C-alpha cells in the first residue's frame, strides 16, 4: 500500500470500526494522521501496521495500558526484549488465575444444577444455594 487511506479505507483494511480508530487516536495509541487541505485524515502503512498491532494485543486480552507500554517499547527496537517477556509472563499469570476462578465457578454451577431435582421453586436447591449468603452449600466459599 503506497497511497494514503481515508479513515473508512483504513477501517476496511484493518477490519476495525471507524469509532475505534478515532478512539485510539484520542487516547494516543494511534499517531495523528496527516490531513488534507480539507482537513480529512490520511493514513499510511505505518497506521495500518500499528492498528494491527493494537488489535492483536487487544484480542489476546492485554489491557489498554499494557498495549501502550508495548508500543512504547517498540520505539527502541535494539533494546533487549526482557521487558516484553515480563509483560507477557505477567499477563499469562493473570490469565491462569482467571481460568482457575472460572473453573471453580463452573464446577460450582455444575454441582448446583446436578442437585436440583426439578419440581417447584419453593423446593429448588439452586435457589436455596443462591440465597445462602454463608456459602455453606458451596464447594468454594469465595467465588470471585
Steps between C-alpha positions, in 0.01 A plus 500: 500500500666823389198728482353686793179355640191672630374392842232291327761325287720440806196359679439251218868414459549433872152358569453759773209736553549870430398606855763262639769658281394846613502383862852360465609834356329690780678301773835511320538136396487596133719782370334804353444450128586761244214716378395624160432867428136417573607361843428137405714237672749309286664182622811321382641149535636581846144561620381168357789318671449676833125443497561131427741482793249666734218274387708186544600608851136565589393163352752336733343685792776748574362799690516840334788623719701189420443558128632853552806361684566250222472773237744714699745210509482462121640851463845364587532179294866439591436459873463164672153346485518407869235760592265366232549145627422614855182674383387187314589278797300719740202496265523121472504469880190722526324290236586180685350645819183600316475155342530338843224726631277422203558126542401528868184689400425239235530213745282687750227560244521142372452372854207734557330379182564134589337527844186665364227240466256725320166557656391827651701814567421469870705177508770602250852422624650755261289780649581371850874504424486846344304636796750362751744790548705291745615287203448185710353321196785599270806305394708818523433778748649770282359533145683804371 
